[in-house]
Amino acid sequence: MKILVINCGSSSLKYQLLNMDDETLLAKGLCERIGVDGRLKHERGSEEFVTEAPMPDHSAAIKIMLDALLSKEHGVISNINEIKAIGHRVVHGGEFFSDSVLIDDAVEKAIETCFDMAPLHNPPNLTGIRAAKQNMPGIPQVGVFDTAFHQTMPKKAYLYALPYALYDNHKIRKYGFHGTSHKYVSMKAAEALGRPYDKLKIITCHLGNGASICAIENGRSVDTSMGFTPLEGLVMGTRTGDIDAALVPFLMEKEKLSAQQVIDMFNKKSGLLGLSGVSNDFRDILQAKQDGNAHADEALEIYYYRVANYIGRYAAAMNGVDVIVFTAGLGENSALLREKVCAYLGYLGVKVDPEKNAQRGKCMDFSAAGATVRAMMVPTNEELVIARDTKAVVLG
Ligand code: AMP
């Protein structure tokens, strides 16, 4: 059963075609500069094909993606109908969706209702859904929401201490994101340890350019660090993470900024980039630190400290933890980051084996002998979760 996974941004469209009989990747690609000019990178195994082609909108990008999938030279299918379903990543599902769903008009309407809460993500997600419908009519489409996994959080974790009417009237609350990743790596960790998922206390750390932590108790998300939007929580590549809300009017007055400009600063100019003054990329900051840049050094220390803080908080929330999982760009690739964060966690029973921790690219337990809490690295695979959910929804 072949399933196409689509992840649409405002000017980009990422895709993967998977054979879900054996969960293998057939082809993947990226359409970029949609609405500007248009560029496609298509990969089949180790072969890569790049072309410039006009993409005035997402529908044009989907046509070019289909041409690549069907092409004699680089293609992997001979007929569109070989695609049995399409899974779409949708960032915000509000309180509407606690699971993946078959997309119909009511689902599209609900995704639209969430536009205010994810203005950068939900509109292009819906554009992608409509463009896919237009170009591949009759193929079932499934929405997989970044927020859905966290819908199991209890009220004590998701309500902000604001006047209650704001929750009633505007659904202001913590939603959390990266749900597909937290779900995938936590399940994978349990499987690798050979322990029952529904009897474990797991803390998953998705540390990429965007970053969040999740507390998963007996297979259910019970708390997570991102909030109403992805701005809350950890220090990120360009985002502040947790911050005193009183800074908004203070900065508006002192720096003569509009509210929008302050939020843009919090989202795009802060985090590792703002603190280091160097880059949002961890590798550049490490290099700057080696070159003697004191701000880069501080930025890294603040980053590790905030991650360790949240792990302690979630260990408290679950009255213990069995496994801590690191994933995404930084979590998977930086042994230094894992070592630095784990150095704070000896009190929990975490002990790192430096040789195991130095390995990369595979699911591994890097705990030393005597550790009572497992520390693991698990490569994430959000597309595979989307494809699995899509298959499950379509097969009913
Ligand atoms: P993501 O958003 O998941 O692609 O993660 C991007 C982040 O991962 C960037 O800050 C990168 O610098 C970081 N990253 C990727 N590869 C490495 C590596 N080999 N060592 C350290 N950081 C890395």
Boltz pocket constraint, residues with backbone or C-beta under 6 A from the ligand:
constraints:
  - pocket:
      binder: B
      contacts: [[A, 207], [A, 208], [A, 209], [A, 210], [A, 237], [A, 280], [A, 281], [A, 282], [A, 283], [A, 284], [A, 328], [A, 329], [A, 330], [A, 333], [A, 334]]
      max_distance: 6.0
